[in-house]
Amino acid sequence: MNQPLSTQEITSAVSESVQQDVGDIRTRVRDLTLRALQTRRLEAEEIREVVRAVAEGVSLGAEHRVGEVKQALASALSGLDDALAKAAQATHLALQELLSKSRDFTDQDLKHALDDLKITEQALLDTLGQVADAAGSKIRQELKDAVEHTRRSGTDTGASVKATLSELGSRLSATLQVSKTAGQEAAHTLSGRLAALASGILAGMAEALRGKSEPGQK
C-alpha cells in the first residue's frame, strides 16, 4: 500500500486540480479522492477526514480559479460524490465476501457495519455544508448553491448505500449466527477485516478507472 496522503496534501492537490482549466475536473477530483481513500481504512472517521480535506481543496481551488467557477464546482463535487459511491460499493462487496466465508459474524456486527455505511451520504452533505459556510466571500454563495443542488438532486453515494442496505439489511437475521458472547474485541476485529478488504477492493476499482481515463488524457 502506498503512503497515505496527508490531509494537507489532499487539499493542495485538489485545489490545484480545480484551478486548472484543461482536462476534466470531475475525473481529477474523483481520482484524487480515490487515491486518498484507498490508502486508508474505509471506516467512518477516516472517510470524513478525506471528505473534509477534498471539500476544502475544492473551496480553495475555486477561490483562486481564474476561469468560470459554477461548472467547476459542480464537476468537482460530482467527482467527490463518485469516489464515495465507489467506496460504498467496495464496502458492499467486502461485506458480501466476508459474510459468505465467515460464520463468526453476529447480527450486531452486521448492524454496526450497516449503520456506519448509512451515515455516509449525510456526512458528505454535512461536511460540504460546513466547508461552504467557511468559504471565502468570492465563492461562498456559489459553493452553497452547488451543495444545495447536490442535496436536492440526491447523490450517487446515497444510491450506492441504499442498494447495500436493501440487499444486506434483509439478511440481518437470516444468514448470521447470533453470538451472545461477542465483545468489543471481536467487533473491532470485524471492523478491521472489513475496512482492510474494502480498501483492497477500492484500490482495484481505482486502478480500473485510471486505465479508462488515461488514454483520453494523452
Secondary structure by P-SEA (a helix, b strand, c coil): ccccccaaaaaaaaaaaaacccccaaaaaaaaaaaaaaaccccaaaaaaaaaaaaaaaaaaaaacccccaaaaaaaaaaaaaaaaaaaaaaaaaaaaaaaccccccaaaaaaaaaaaaaaaaaaaaaaaaaaaacccccaaaaaaaaaaaaaaccaaaaaaaaaaaaaaaaccccbbbbccccaaaaaaaaaaaaaaaaaaaaaaaaaaaaacccccc
